[in-house]
Protein backbone atom coordinates (compact mmCIF):
# COMPACT_ATOMS: atom_id res chain seq x y z
CA UNK A 1 0.00 0.00 0.00
CA UNK A 2 1.30 3.43 -0.93
CA UNK A 3 1.03 6.07 1.76
CA UNK A 4 0.22 9.40 0.13
CA UNK A 5 0.21 12.77 1.81
CA UNK A 6 -1.64 15.73 0.36
CA UNK A 7 -0.05 19.09 1.07
CA UNK A 8 -2.67 21.78 1.54
CA UNK A 9 -0.48 24.78 0.69
CA UNK A 10 -1.70 28.17 1.85
CA UNK A 11 -0.09 31.60 2.07
CA UNK A 12 0.58 32.93 5.57
CA UNK A 13 1.87 36.21 6.93
CA UNK A 14 4.94 35.93 9.19
CA UNK A 15 7.28 38.45 10.78
CA UNK A 16 10.62 36.59 10.78
CA UNK A 17 11.43 37.34 7.11
CA UNK A 18 12.39 40.42 5.12
CA UNK A 19 9.10 40.14 3.22
CA UNK A 20 6.00 39.05 5.13
CA UNK A 21 4.49 36.20 3.06
CA UNK A 22 5.44 32.50 2.93
CA UNK A 23 3.66 29.30 1.90
CA UNK A 24 2.77 26.85 4.67
CA UNK A 25 1.36 23.34 4.85
CA UNK A 26 -2.05 23.94 6.42
CA UNK A 27 -2.08 20.42 7.89
CA UNK A 28 1.14 20.82 9.90
CA UNK A 29 1.87 24.55 9.95
CA UNK A 30 5.32 23.86 8.49
CA UNK A 31 6.79 26.48 6.14
CA UNK A 32 7.16 24.78 2.76
CA UNK A 33 8.29 27.73 0.60
CA UNK A 34 9.96 30.83 1.99
CA UNK A 35 11.44 32.40 -1.15
CA UNK A 36 15.00 31.33 -0.28
CA UNK A 37 14.76 32.87 3.18
CA UNK A 38 13.39 36.23 2.08
CA UNK A 39 9.65 35.59 1.96
CA UNK A 40 7.38 37.14 -0.67
CA UNK A 41 6.15 40.73 -0.97
CA UNK A 42 2.52 39.73 -1.52
CA UNK A 43 0.14 36.86 -0.97
CA UNK A 44 -0.36 36.57 -4.73
CA UNK A 45 3.38 36.32 -5.41
CA UNK A 46 3.74 33.53 -2.85
CA UNK A 47 0.95 31.54 -4.50
CA UNK A 48 2.28 32.18 -8.04
CA UNK A 49 5.79 31.07 -7.12
CA UNK A 50 4.63 27.92 -5.30
CA UNK A 51 2.33 26.99 -8.21
CA UNK A 52 5.15 27.46 -10.71
CA UNK A 53 7.69 25.47 -8.69
CA UNK A 54 5.35 22.55 -7.98
CA UNK A 55 3.57 22.60 -11.38
CA UNK A 56 0.16 22.44 -9.73
C-alpha positions in Angstrom: 0.0 0.0 0.0 1.3 3.4 -0.9 1.0 6.1 1.8 0.2 9.4 0.1 0.2 12.8 1.8 -1.6 15.7 0.4 0.0 19.1 1.1 -2.7 21.8 1.5 -0.5 24.8 0.7 -1.7 28.2 1.9 -0.1 31.6 2.1 0.6 32.9 5.6 1.9 36.2 6.9 4.9 35.9 9.2 7.3 38.4 10.8 10.6 36.6 10.8 11.4 37.3 7.1 12.4 40.4 5.1 9.1 40.1 3.2 6.0 39.1 5.1 4.5 36.2 3.1 5.4 32.5 2.9 3.7 29.3 1.9 2.8 26.9 4.7 1.4 23.3 4.8 -2.1 23.9 6.4 -2.1 20.4 7.9 1.1 20.8 9.9 1.9 24.6 10.0 5.3 23.9 8.5 6.8 26.5 6.1 7.2 24.8 2.8 8.3 27.7 0.6 10.0 30.8 2.0 11.4 32.4 -1.2 15.0 31.3 -0.3 14.8 32.9 3.2 13.4 36.2 2.1 9.6 35.6 2.0 7.4 37.1 -0.7 6.2 40.7 -1.0 2.5 39.7 -1.5 0.1 36.9 -1.0 -0.4 36.6 -4.7 3.4 36.3 -5.4 3.7 33.5 -2.8 0.9 31.5 -4.5 2.3 32.2 -8.0 5.8 31.1 -7.1 4.6 27.9 -5.3 2.3 27.0 -8.2 5.2 27.5 -10.7 7.7 25.5 -8.7 5.4 22.5 -8.0 3.6 22.6 -11.4 0.2 22.4 -9.7 
